[in-house]
Amino acid sequence: MSAGTLVEATTGKVEIRNLRITYRTTSGAGLALDDTDLDLEPGSFVSLIGPSGCGKSSLLNALGGFITPSGGSIHVDGKLVKQPTPEVGVIFQQYALFPWFTAMGNIVFALKRFGLAEAELRDRAMEALREVGLAQHAKKYPGQLSGGMKQRVAVARTLASQPRVLLMDEPFGALDAQTRLSMHELLLRVWERHRITVLFVTHDVDEALLLSDLVHVMSAAPGRIIRTIEVPTPRPRSVNDVDVDVLSRRTEILHCLKH
């Protein structure tokens, strides 16, 4: 599916204004994220990249409603984010699956907060597993699944909640190279089908350029966005599609990260 055939998204607009995030240490307060503005258009795929400790994960946690900023505001589709909400789904590097539930059971458990009938719970869970290619593994427990399969269950669990915004904090960092590439392909298929707004945190420049419409480069702590780079390469993309534009953007990002 090419970019020109994608269905236009109408929800999932994110507006972040003057966001500041502080943290407490034994020696006092520190500043994780300096005054930061960020807009995510509905259905866009945006990456954040920067050195360790620059506030990328803090920004995601604030957008997910898990931490309270010390200043500024976050709105999703015009609604102020004050706490976790089903409209914003989160996928971390750690799968956070319950080992005593099957793949299906993990998804059903996550959906129980919506008060759905049992039949609809199972239908939505199975549909999500089918979308990530795990329908035949629905009755397996996490201990019976590979790392890539566990992350697919985590993706399915989030998809089943039908979020408008998807936050991903280095979700494929623990996977081997081949599995990581297959997860890239899966993620892009899901994104193209649902047009969820994605904010993707990564340390990997090539990963950001492969997946994203925009790449925001952050400074060392206290973090702030110092460069925004558009990725014009048409979709579908491949890791083998290395042209002058990609190389120049890669060089630009690496230069920003070094200074």
RAKASUL-V145521 format. One record per residue. N is the residue number from 1. PHI is phi in degrees with one decimal (999 if undefined). PSI is psi as a letter, one per 20 degrees, with the letter a starting at -180 (* if undefined). OMEGA is omega in whole degrees, 0 to 359 (* if undefined). Layout:
n = <N:N>
phi = <PHI:PHI>
psi = <PSI:PSI>
omega = <OMEGA:OMEGA>
This chain:
n = <1:2:3:4:5:6:7:8:9:10:11:12:13:14:15:16:17:18:19:20:21:22:23:24:25:26:27:28:29:30:31:32:33:34:35:36:37:38:39:40:41:42:43:44:45:46:47:48:49:50:51:52:53:54:55:56:57:58:59:60:61:62:63:64:65:66:67:68:69:70:71:72:73:74:75:76:77:78:79:80:81:82:83:84:85:86:87:88:89:90:91:92:93:94:95:96:97:98:99:100:101:102:103:104:105:106:107:108:109:110:111:112:113:114:115:116:117:118:119:120:121:122:123:124:125:126:127:128:129:130:131:132:133:134:135:136:137:138:139:140:141:142:143:144:145:146:147:148:149:150:151:152:153:154:155:156:157:158:159:160:161:162:163:164:165:166:167:168:169:170:171:172:173:174:175:176:177:178:179:180:181:182:183:184:185:186:187:188:189:190:191:192:193:194:195:196:197:198:199:200:201:202:203:204:205:206:207:208:209:210:211:212:213:214:215:216:217:218:219:220:221:222:223:224:225:226:227:228:229:230:231:232:233:234:235:236:237:238:239:240:241:242:243:244:245:246:247:248:249:250:251:252:253:254:255:256:257:258:259>
phi = <999:-91.4:-60.5:-69.0:-99.4:-69.7:-70.9:-72.3:-83.2:-119.9:-128.0:98.4:-80.0:-116.6:-128.7:-114.8:-129.8:50.4:-73.5:-128.4:-132.1:-112.7:-136.2:-103.1:-128.7:-63.9:-97.9:129.3:-89.4:-125.4:-105.3:-85.8:-136.0:-85.5:-46.3:-129.8:-111.2:-154.9:-118.6:-118.5:-77.4:-53.6:79.0:-83.1:-120.5:-123.7:-112.2:-112.3:-135.7:177.4:-66.1:-57.9:79.5:-88.6:100.9:-60.4:-67.4:-62.4:-61.9:-61.9:-64.9:-69.4:-65.7:-77.6:83.6:-86.4:-130.8:-98.2:-63.4:-86.6:-168.0:89.3:-145.1:-132.0:-124.1:-118.3:51.2:82.9:-101.8:-66.1:-84.5:-121.0:-158.9:-58.0:-141.7:-61.3:-69.2:-119.9:-97.6:-131.7:-127.5:-101.9:-64.5:-82.1:-70.4:55.1:-94.0:-78.1:-67.0:-89.2:-106.9:-70.8:-56.3:-61.2:-62.4:-62.4:-73.7:-58.6:-60.5:-66.4:-85.7:-61.2:-65.1:-87.5:65.8:-80.9:-65.9:-56.6:-63.3:-69.7:-55.7:-70.2:-64.7:-67.1:-64.6:-66.5:-62.1:-66.4:-64.1:-62.7:-66.0:-96.7:78.7:-123.2:-58.1:-76.4:-110.8:-57.7:-94.2:-85.7:-90.3:-51.7:-65.6:-98.2:-112.0:-73.5:-59.7:-64.8:-68.4:-61.2:-68.1:-64.5:-62.9:-62.4:-64.7:-60.8:-59.6:-72.0:-60.4:-61.3:-81.4:54.4:-73.2:-90.6:-127.6:-119.2:-103.2:-131.1:-105.0:45.6:-67.4:-112.1:-64.2:-93.4:-93.8:-70.9:-59.7:-67.1:-65.3:-61.6:-64.8:-66.9:-70.4:-59.2:-62.3:-61.7:-60.4:-68.1:-63.1:-62.7:-63.1:-64.9:-74.3:-101.3:51.3:-73.6:-71.5:-115.8:-117.4:-118.1:-94.1:-151.8:-98.8:-98.3:-61.4:-64.9:-63.2:-62.2:-70.5:-71.1:-94.2:-98.8:-85.2:-132.5:-122.0:-98.4:-97.6:-106.7:-80.8:-64.7:-58.9:-71.2:-68.8:-159.2:-80.3:-109.7:-157.5:-121.0:-120.8:-83.1:-110.5:-87.2:-57.9:-64.9:-94.1:-73.7:-108.6:-140.2:-62.8:-87.5:-84.5:-104.3:-120.6:-62.5:-62.7:-62.7:-63.6:-67.6:-71.0:-60.6:-63.4:-63.5:-65.2:-61.3:-63.3:-62.2:-69.3:-88.2:-122.5>
psi = <p:r:h:i:j:q:p:p:q:i:r:k:p:p:o:p:p:k:p:p:p:r:q:p:r:h:j:a:q:r:o:g:p:r:o:p:p:p:p:p:q:p:j:q:o:p:q:p:q:r:q:p:j:i:j:g:h:g:g:g:h:g:h:i:j:h:q:p:q:i:q:a:q:p:p:o:l:i:p:p:o:i:r:q:q:h:i:o:q:p:p:r:h:p:h:l:q:p:h:i:q:r:g:g:h:h:g:g:g:h:i:h:i:i:k:q:q:g:g:h:g:h:g:h:g:h:g:g:h:h:h:j:k:j:h:i:j:h:j:q:q:h:i:j:q:r:g:h:h:g:h:h:g:h:g:g:g:g:h:h:i:l:q:h:p:p:p:o:n:l:h:j:h:j:q:r:g:g:h:g:h:h:h:g:g:g:g:h:g:g:g:h:g:i:l:q:p:p:o:o:p:q:i:o:g:h:g:g:h:h:h:q:g:q:p:p:p:q:r:r:q:p:q:q:p:i:q:p:p:q:o:i:p:q:q:q:r:q:i:i:m:o:a:g:g:g:h:h:h:g:g:g:g:h:g:g:h:i:*>
omega = <181:182:182:183:182:176:182:179:180:178:180:177:181:177:179:184:173:185:175:179:178:177:182:174:178:181:178:182:175:182:180:183:179:182:187:173:179:175:173:179:180:177:181:176:188:177:170:178:181:181:178:178:184:177:180:181:177:178:178:181:177:179:177:179:183:177:181:178:175:177:178:184:176:177:172:184:175:183:181:178:179:184:177:183:179:180:181:178:183:174:181:176:175:191:179:176:176:185:182:174:171:175:177:182:178:181:178:180:180:182:185:181:182:178:181:174:184:181:179:176:183:178:180:178:180:178:179:177:178:182:179:174:184:182:182:180:186:184:179:177:181:180:179:184:174:179:179:179:177:180:175:176:179:177:180:180:180:179:183:179:177:180:174:181:180:179:183:184:182:189:185:185:183:185:176:189:182:179:180:179:179:177:174:181:178:182:181:176:179:181:181:181:188:184:171:172:184:169:192:178:180:170:191:182:182:177:180:181:179:190:201:165:179:173:175:180:182:178:171:184:356:189:171:180:184:178:174:186:177:178:185:183:182:175:359:180:178:176:180:180:181:178:185:181:180:181:180:178:176:179:180:180:180:178:179:183:182:185:*>
